[in-house]
Amino acid sequence: MQKKYNKVVLAYSGGLDTSIIIPWLKENYGCEVIAVSGDVGQGTELEGLEEKALKTGASKLYIENLQEEFVNEFIIPTMQAGAVYEGKYLLGTSFARPIIAKRIVEIAKKEGADAICHGCTGKGNDQVRFELTIKAFAPEMDIIAPWRIWDIKSREEEIDYAQAHDIPLKISRETNYSKDKNLWHLSHEGMDLEDPANEPMYEKILEMGVTPEQAPDKPTYITISFEKGVPVALDGVKMSALEIVLQLNKIGGENGIGITDMVENRLVGMKSRGVYETPGGSILYQAHQNLEELCLDKETQHFKMQTSIKFSELVYNGQWYTPLREALSAFVESTQQTVTGDVKLKLYKGNIIGAGTTSPYSLYSEEIATFNEDHVYNQMDSQGFINLFGLPLKVKAMLDQKNGKK
């Protein structure tokens, strides 16, 4: 027998999935549906959302502005960690889910809801990201995932359901890409992209910028200033991190920056192909890395590179609210104390090219590194170092000779 609920809080985007879930919940559970949208920079996607939610059966809609928190507490710490999933993906959808889910839990508790519902498919990563966060903050809360239990099997059937229930949609069968947009990125999946042999139709799908071919024929120079690993100014003008991300999106998009086509390994075991647009994020990651090259000692820099892989996996897998992620963030934060300075970059037709970095905490010594004459480095010191460093290799070679090995 199907469990009954009086009040369900729905993670609502107004997209295809959640648009049809409101009437579906009411049909199948006879419950009140409260919709919640987390504003993480979707922009025009939020326009007319309240009218649509109420018209399709929700009793109310919360639109929560989470942009500042999203940038300061999720994006910046992940960027400081240098976390890039499988060397390409800057985690745009991944770290947006926990902050939205946490706010949904808070509203569900405030409203006295019996359950929380999401529109994630049983094939994707987002179901894990939402549900791990719900478990972290409301372990007693029931979770409804329609994609696991309803009879609908495809996006085509979803469109059929929407049309049968007079639910307005912003997409058509011809533009039926699965997209996720926020202030950090825009992802595209599905349709012709499902075949990795197909070149993406960039002119058709890009929204945050242009292709490198369409970018200007002259470079754009920018300077980003950091304090303790946090971006604080762009071209000498003090701004919040949020303002810098938004401005870099514009500049990067105009220069064809941050377009990624990848086949990634989903948490649930399958590979999926998608195109990501992350213009501002790509610039910010590169600038931050350039500054760290100057300010971090070798052992810290190299160990941090190793931890960045694990950090990216934790974020991708929805494990933001875990002891290990928090511990890694504490380590990363301690490494950022000297990551202060200015990074100049040249942007040209999809390329991010370093154009000079300065820092009061720079560990680079021109006098030591110079190819010209210096008075601080004794080149004979290297002879003893090489003898000791190469001693194991020498002993092994002597043994091989003794045993007649070539």
C-alpha positions as a printed NumPy array, in Angstrom:
array([[  0.   ,   0.   ,   0.   ],
       [  1.329,   3.419,  -0.974],
       [  2.199,   5.656,   1.955],
       [  0.1  ,   8.805,   2.354],
       [  1.486,  12.292,   2.902],
       [ -0.287,  15.477,   3.934],
       [  2.377,  17.953,   2.864],
       [  5.324,  17.501,   0.511],
       [  8.073,  20.031,  -0.218],
       [  9.315,  19.814,  -3.807],
       [ 12.702,  20.927,  -5.117],
       [ 11.292,  22.989,  -7.986],
       [ 13.122,  24.422, -10.98 ],
       [ 10.21 ,  24.876, -13.358],
       [ 11.931,  22.609, -15.858],
       [ 10.371,  19.613, -17.538],
       [ 10.722,  17.158, -14.65 ],
       [  9.485,  19.298, -11.772],
       [  6.751,  20.934, -13.865],
       [  4.9  ,  17.652, -14.198],
       [  5.759,  16.4  , -10.694],
       [  3.392,  18.87 ,  -8.972],
       [  0.206,  17.458, -10.561],
       [  1.634,  13.939, -10.346],
       [  2.14 ,  14.275,  -6.565],
       [ -1.381,  15.593,  -6.098],
       [ -2.844,  12.805,  -8.237],
       [ -0.964,  10.026,  -6.471],
       [ -0.77 ,  11.235,  -2.874],
       [ -3.563,  13.802,  -2.598],
       [ -1.123,  15.981,  -0.708],
       [ -0.404,  19.695,  -0.481],
       [  2.691,  20.559,  -2.525],
       [  4.995,  23.394,  -1.525],
       [  7.555,  24.259,  -4.187],
       [ 11.023,  25.583,  -3.349],
       [ 13.483,  27.101,  -5.822],
       [ 17.011,  27.944,  -4.792],
       [ 18.296,  30.97 ,  -6.707],
       [ 21.9  ,  30.115,  -7.509],
       [ 21.994,  32.377, -10.538],
       [ 19.642,  30.757, -13.035],
       [ 18.605,  34.224, -14.196],
       [ 15.631,  34.301, -16.561],
       [ 14.723,  30.7  , -15.692],
       [ 13.139,  32.055, -12.492],
       [ 10.874,  34.489, -14.35 ],
       [  7.183,  33.604, -14.064],
       [  8.015,  30.657, -11.83 ],
       [  5.551,  31.493,  -9.061],
       [  2.63 ,  31.829, -11.47 ],
       [  3.568,  28.532, -13.111],
       [  3.971,  26.666,  -9.811],
       [  0.617,  27.873,  -8.466],
       [ -1.149,  27.252, -11.762],
       [  0.036,  23.636, -11.837],
       [ -1.139,  22.968,  -8.288],
       [  1.44 ,  24.118,  -5.732],
       [  0.029,  25.882,  -2.667],
       [  3.006,  28.26 ,  -2.549],
       [  6.481,  28.807,  -3.958],
       [  9.603,  29.853,  -2.077],
       [ 12.353,  31.455,  -4.169],
       [ 15.44 ,  31.613,  -1.97 ],
       [ 18.347,  33.854,  -2.96 ],
       [ 21.43 ,  31.72 ,  -2.286],
       [ 23.895,  33.394,  -4.649],
       [ 26.271,  35.006,  -2.137],
       [ 26.386,  31.877,   0.016],
       [ 26.851,  29.721,  -3.075],
       [ 29.924,  31.67 ,  -4.163],
       [ 31.518,  32.27 ,  -0.769],
       [ 30.892,  28.923,   0.922],
       [ 30.937,  26.466,  -1.997],
       [ 32.554,  27.857,  -5.154],
       [ 35.532,  29.653,  -3.604],
       [ 36.531,  26.792,  -1.24 ],
       [ 36.324,  24.318,  -4.15 ],
       [ 38.381,  26.596,  -6.394],
       [ 40.95 ,  27.083,  -3.617],
       [ 41.219,  23.29 ,  -3.425],
       [ 41.964,  23.203,  -7.159],
       [ 39.244,  20.565,  -7.463],
       [ 38.506,  19.559, -11.055],
       [ 36.603,  16.323, -11.649],
       [ 38.466,  14.025, -14.048],
       [ 40.686,  16.89 , -15.126],
       [ 37.929,  18.779, -16.946],
       [ 34.721,  19.417, -15.02 ],
       [ 34.592,  22.468, -12.743],
       [ 31.72 ,  20.969, -10.722],
       [ 29.057,  23.541, -11.597],
       [ 26.033,  21.339, -10.94 ],
       [ 27.723,  19.271,  -8.249],
       [ 28.194,  21.936,  -5.591],
       [ 24.919,  23.714,  -6.377],
       [ 22.853,  20.739,  -5.193],
       [ 23.92 ,  20.594,  -1.514],
       [ 23.211,  24.279,  -0.853],
       [ 19.752,  24.003,  -2.46 ],
       [ 18.944,  20.759,  -0.634],
       [ 19.985,  22.218,   2.715],
       [ 17.608,  25.159,   2.263],
       [ 14.806,  22.799,   1.205],
       [ 15.271,  20.826,   4.426],
       [ 15.041,  24.039,   6.458],
       [ 11.779,  24.993,   4.731],
       [ 10.378,  21.46 ,   5.043],
       [ 10.954,  21.563,   8.804],
       [  9.472,  25.051,   9.057],
       [  6.377,  23.952,   7.082],
       [  5.968,  20.683,   8.996],
       [  6.238,  18.613,   5.818],
       [  6.021,  14.811,   5.802],
       [  8.38 ,  14.327,   2.875],
       [ 10.723,  16.001,   0.41 ],
       [ 10.46 ,  15.316,  -3.322],
       [ 13.02 ,  15.836,  -6.102],
       [ 12.888,  15.36 ,  -9.865],
       [ 16.262,  13.678, -10.331],
       [ 16.395,  10.594, -12.524],
       [ 17.51 ,   7.2  , -11.271],
       [ 20.412,   7.316, -13.734],
       [ 21.991,  10.537, -12.56 ],
       [ 24.256,  12.006,  -9.907],
       [ 21.848,  14.645,  -8.607],
       [ 19.639,  12.137,  -6.783],
       [ 22.651,  11.259,  -4.625],
       [ 23.628,  14.882,  -4.029],
       [ 20.13 ,  15.858,  -2.923],
       [ 19.494,  12.823,  -0.789],
       [ 22.852,  12.776,   1.014],
       [ 22.242,  16.372,   2.056],
       [ 18.707,  15.569,   3.209],
       [ 20.058,  12.63 ,   5.233],
       [ 22.706,  14.898,   6.776],
       [ 20.164,  17.455,   8.035],
       [ 16.893,  15.502,   8.325],
       [ 17.656,  11.785,   8.675],
       [ 14.048,  11.119,   9.662],
       [ 12.54 ,  12.729,   6.535],
       [ 10.922,  10.593,   3.814],
       [ 12.141,  11.202,   0.265],
       [  9.997,  10.828,  -2.865],
       [ 11.791,  10.288,  -6.181],
       [  9.104,   9.975,  -8.913],
       [ 11.545,   8.824, -11.595],
       [ 12.018,   5.606,  -9.643],
       [  8.337,   4.785,  -9.294],
       [  6.204,   6.385, -12.021],
       [  5.349,   4.881, -15.412],
       [  7.027,   7.655, -17.424],
       [ 10.142,   6.335, -19.165],
       [ 11.521,   9.243, -21.229],
       [ 11.579,  13.001, -21.712],
       [  9.272,  12.472, -24.712],
       [  6.682,  10.874, -22.414],
       [  7.148,  13.732, -19.956],
       [  6.253,  16.21 , -22.707],
       [  3.18 ,  14.093, -23.513],
       [  2.138,  14.207, -19.844],
       [  2.674,  17.985, -19.683],
       [  0.583,  18.579, -22.803],
       [ -2.204,  16.321, -21.489],
       [ -2.3  ,  18.34 , -18.26 ],
       [ -1.973,  21.788, -19.945],
       [  1.387,  22.455, -18.304],
       [  3.325,  25.187, -20.161],
       [  6.906,  24.295, -21.136],
       [  9.789,  26.432, -22.346],
       [ 11.227,  23.6  , -24.43 ],
       [ 10.016,  21.697, -27.47 ],
       [ 10.789,  18.235, -28.771],
       [ 13.433,  19.815, -31.022],
       [ 15.227,  21.73 , -28.229],
       [ 14.943,  18.992, -25.651],
       [ 18.499,  19.167, -24.288],
       [ 18.852,  18.48 , -20.585],
       [ 20.392,  21.674, -19.192],
       [ 21.477,  22.951, -15.808],
       [ 22.268,  26.615, -15.366],
       [ 23.598,  28.679, -12.493],
       [ 25.932,  31.637, -12.016],
       [ 28.981,  29.368, -12.388],
       [ 28.145,  27.301, -15.454],
       [ 25.709,  25.893, -17.989],
       [ 25.614,  22.189, -18.863],
       [ 24.13 ,  20.513, -21.938],
       [ 23.284,  16.808, -22.2  ],
       [ 21.092,  14.571, -24.344],
       [ 19.895,  14.546, -27.952],
       [ 22.78 ,  14.531, -30.484],
       [ 25.313,  14.788, -27.625],
       [ 24.466,  11.24 , -26.531],
       [ 26.655,   9.964, -29.363],
       [ 30.301,  10.8  , -28.516],
       [ 31.109,  10.64 , -32.233],
       [ 29.067,  13.789, -32.893],
       [ 30.761,  17.166, -32.751],
       [ 28.615,  19.454, -30.573],
       [ 26.62 ,  22.063, -32.494],
       [ 28.201,  24.905, -30.528],
       [ 26.584,  27.72 , -32.493],
       [ 23.22 ,  26.205, -31.581],
       [ 23.737,  25.384, -27.9  ],
       [ 26.125,  27.979, -26.434],
       [ 24.467,  30.598, -24.224],
       [ 27.217,  31.999, -21.984],
       [ 29.637,  32.88 , -24.753],
       [ 30.869,  32.365, -28.282],
       [ 33.137,  29.8  , -29.903],
       [ 36.864,  30.647, -30.095],
       [ 36.46 ,  31.194, -33.846],
       [ 33.864,  33.9  , -33.167],
       [ 35.947,  35.612, -30.472],
       [ 37.754,  38.914, -31.177],
       [ 40.993,  38.872, -33.153],
       [ 42.804,  40.817, -30.44 ],
       [ 43.536,  39.686, -26.868],
       [ 41.853,  40.982, -23.723],
       [ 44.063,  41.63 , -20.68 ],
       [ 42.693,  41.374, -17.139],
       [ 44.195,  41.463, -13.65 ],
       [ 42.639,  39.559, -10.74 ],
       [ 43.68 ,  40.388,  -7.166],
       [ 43.526,  37.78 ,  -4.407],
       [ 43.699,  37.982,  -0.625],
       [ 44.291,  34.65 ,   1.114],
       [ 43.044,  32.786,  -1.947],
       [ 39.849,  34.829,  -2.302],
       [ 39.363,  37.067,  -5.371],
       [ 38.812,  40.628,  -4.138],
       [ 39.354,  42.907,  -7.141],
       [ 39.226,  42.911, -10.934],
       [ 41.457,  45.337, -12.828],
       [ 42.048,  47.227,  -9.586],
       [ 38.361,  47.676,  -8.776],
       [ 37.278,  46.144,  -5.444],
       [ 34.369,  43.741,  -5.882],
       [ 32.691,  40.883,  -4.069],
       [ 33.588,  37.382,  -5.218],
       [ 30.09 ,  37.077,  -6.688],
       [ 30.53 ,  40.27 ,  -8.727],
       [ 33.928,  39.063,  -9.966],
       [ 32.51 ,  35.705, -11.097],
       [ 29.691,  37.415, -12.986],
       [ 32.054,  39.903, -14.631],
       [ 34.51 ,  37.148, -15.594],
       [ 31.624,  35.195, -17.128],
       [ 30.958,  38.127, -19.435],
       [ 34.603,  38.708, -20.337],
       [ 35.379,  35.009, -20.69 ],
       [ 32.275,  34.331, -22.759],
       [ 33.161,  37.086, -25.191],
       [ 36.6  ,  35.512, -25.673],
       [ 35.426,  31.926, -26.199],
       [ 36.77 ,  30.756, -22.825],
       [ 35.664,  27.734, -20.812],
       [ 33.942,  25.387, -23.28 ],
       [ 34.421,  21.74 , -22.284],
       [ 33.237,  18.621, -24.102],
       [ 33.743,  15.511, -21.982],
       [ 32.675,  11.94 , -21.35 ],
       [ 32.602,  11.588, -17.582],
       [ 32.16 ,   8.715, -15.172],
       [ 28.938,   9.188, -13.241],
       [ 28.718,   8.037,  -9.655],
       [ 26.052,   5.464, -10.57 ],
       [ 28.473,   3.603, -12.825],
       [ 27.754,   4.727, -16.373],
       [ 29.591,   7.124, -18.626],
       [ 27.781,  10.217, -19.856],
       [ 28.698,  12.864, -22.403],
       [ 28.079,  16.549, -21.873],
       [ 29.156,  20.028, -22.867],
       [ 29.923,  22.521, -20.104],
       [ 30.25 ,  26.297, -20.329],
       [ 32.284,  27.759, -17.459],
       [ 33.902,  30.959, -18.744],
       [ 34.444,  32.859, -15.498],
       [ 35.27 ,  29.762, -13.512],
       [ 37.954,  28.67 , -15.958],
       [ 39.636,  32.064, -15.681],
       [ 39.42 ,  32.111, -11.882],
       [ 40.888,  28.6  , -11.528],
       [ 43.801,  29.483, -13.809],
       [ 44.537,  32.758, -12.044],
       [ 44.447,  31.099,  -8.622],
       [ 46.772,  28.311,  -9.793],
       [ 49.243,  30.826, -11.213],
       [ 49.366,  32.622,  -7.862],
       [ 49.8  ,  29.405,  -5.882],
       [ 52.768,  28.469,  -8.08 ],
       [ 54.449,  31.575,  -6.713],
       [ 53.358,  31.382,  -3.082],
       [ 53.249,  27.719,  -2.009],
       [ 56.314,  25.666,  -1.113],
       [ 56.954,  22.568,  -3.209],
       [ 55.808,  19.925,  -0.692],
       [ 52.555,  21.745,   0.108],
       [ 51.853,  22.441,  -3.563],
       [ 52.4  ,  18.825,  -4.588],
       [ 50.428,  17.336,  -1.696],
       [ 47.605,  19.767,  -2.386],
       [ 47.489,  18.544,  -5.981],
       [ 46.913,  15.013,  -4.69 ],
       [ 44.149,  16.067,  -2.297],
       [ 42.447,  18.082,  -5.045],
       [ 41.502,  14.847,  -6.811],
       [ 39.816,  13.477,  -3.696],
       [ 38.157,  16.834,  -3.029],
       [ 36.688,  16.857,  -6.554],
       [ 35.337,  13.328,  -6.085],
       [ 33.69 ,  14.254,  -2.788],
       [ 32.01 ,  17.279,  -4.384],
       [ 30.972,  15.336,  -7.474],
       [ 29.556,  12.501,  -5.37 ],
       [ 27.426,  14.799,  -3.232],
       [ 29.54 ,  14.303,  -0.114],
       [ 29.836,  17.982,   0.753],
       [ 28.484,  17.642,   4.281],
       [ 30.941,  14.966,   5.365],
       [ 33.799,  14.953,   7.895],
       [ 36.401,  14.3  ,   5.196],
       [ 35.334,  17.222,   2.987],
       [ 35.349,  19.513,   6.027],
       [ 38.796,  18.239,   7.047],
       [ 40.174,  18.759,   3.539],
       [ 38.71 ,  22.268,   3.482],
       [ 40.468,  23.016,   6.769],
       [ 43.752,  21.903,   5.186],
       [ 43.099,  23.963,   2.058],
       [ 42.23 ,  27.045,   4.119],
       [ 45.541,  26.772,   5.974],
       [ 47.41 ,  26.705,   2.649],
       [ 45.761,  29.927,   1.511],
       [ 47.233,  32.227,   4.162],
       [ 49.964,  33.463,   1.788],
       [ 48.026,  33.199,  -1.495],
       [ 47.794,  36.959,  -1.891],
       [ 48.745,  38.975,  -4.954],
       [ 47.849,  40.041,  -8.484],
       [ 47.557,  37.801, -11.53 ],
       [ 47.549,  39.272, -15.022],
       [ 46.079,  37.13 , -17.805],
       [ 45.76 ,  37.409, -21.564],
       [ 42.509,  35.994, -22.973],
       [ 42.565,  35.137, -26.638],
       [ 40.242,  32.901, -28.661],
       [ 39.547,  30.332, -25.968],
       [ 43.014,  30.512, -24.409],
       [ 43.966,  31.746, -20.934],
       [ 47.607,  32.825, -21.056],
       [ 49.61 ,  34.026, -18.073],
       [ 50.891,  37.58 , -18.439],
       [ 52.643,  38.127, -15.097],
       [ 52.088,  37.391, -11.396],
       [ 53.164,  39.332,  -8.312],
       [ 52.856,  38.626,  -4.594],
       [ 54.329,  39.98 ,  -1.349],
       [ 54.664,  36.311,  -0.308],
       [ 56.425,  35.124,  -3.456],
       [ 58.893,  32.276,  -2.852],
       [ 60.524,  32.889,  -6.203],
       [ 64.036,  34.359,  -5.947],
       [ 65.399,  35.814,  -9.153],
       [ 68.878,  35.969,  -7.638],
       [ 68.893,  32.219,  -6.931],
       [ 67.15 ,  31.125, -10.149],
       [ 69.051,  33.375, -12.559],
       [ 71.186,  32.016, -15.402],
       [ 73.484,  34.997, -14.899],
       [ 76.221,  35.271, -12.294],
       [ 75.03 ,  35.165,  -8.692],
       [ 76.602,  35.188,  -5.217],
       [ 74.108,  33.078,  -3.258],
       [ 74.203,  29.655,  -4.93 ],
       [ 77.235,  27.343,  -4.95 ],
       [ 76.884,  25.109,  -7.98 ],
       [ 79.335,  22.573,  -6.486],
       [ 76.701,  21.8  ,  -3.821],
       [ 74.744,  19.92 ,  -6.465],
       [ 77.489,  17.301,  -6.841],
       [ 77.067,  15.932,  -3.316],
       [ 73.284,  16.143,  -3.624],
       [ 73.282,  14.081,  -6.828],
       [ 75.64 ,  11.505,  -5.297],
       [ 73.279,  10.949,  -2.374],
       [ 70.078,  11.212,  -4.439],
       [ 71.44 ,   8.71 ,  -6.949],
       [ 72.999,   6.343,  -4.391],
       [ 70.169,   3.733,  -4.466],
       [ 70.364,   3.63 ,  -8.269],
       [ 74.16 ,   3.247,  -8.136],
       [ 73.998,   0.409,  -5.58 ],
       [ 71.387,  -1.424,  -7.701],
       [ 73.538,  -1.046, -10.84 ],
       [ 76.64 ,  -2.371,  -9.016],
       [ 74.666,  -5.405,  -7.834],
       [ 73.387,  -6.053, -11.357],
       [ 76.949,  -5.92 , -12.702],
       [ 78.106,  -8.352, -10.021],
       [ 75.327, -10.766, -10.964],
       [ 76.071, -10.492, -14.658],
       [ 72.919,  -8.593, -15.588],
       [ 73.068,  -6.105, -18.43 ]])
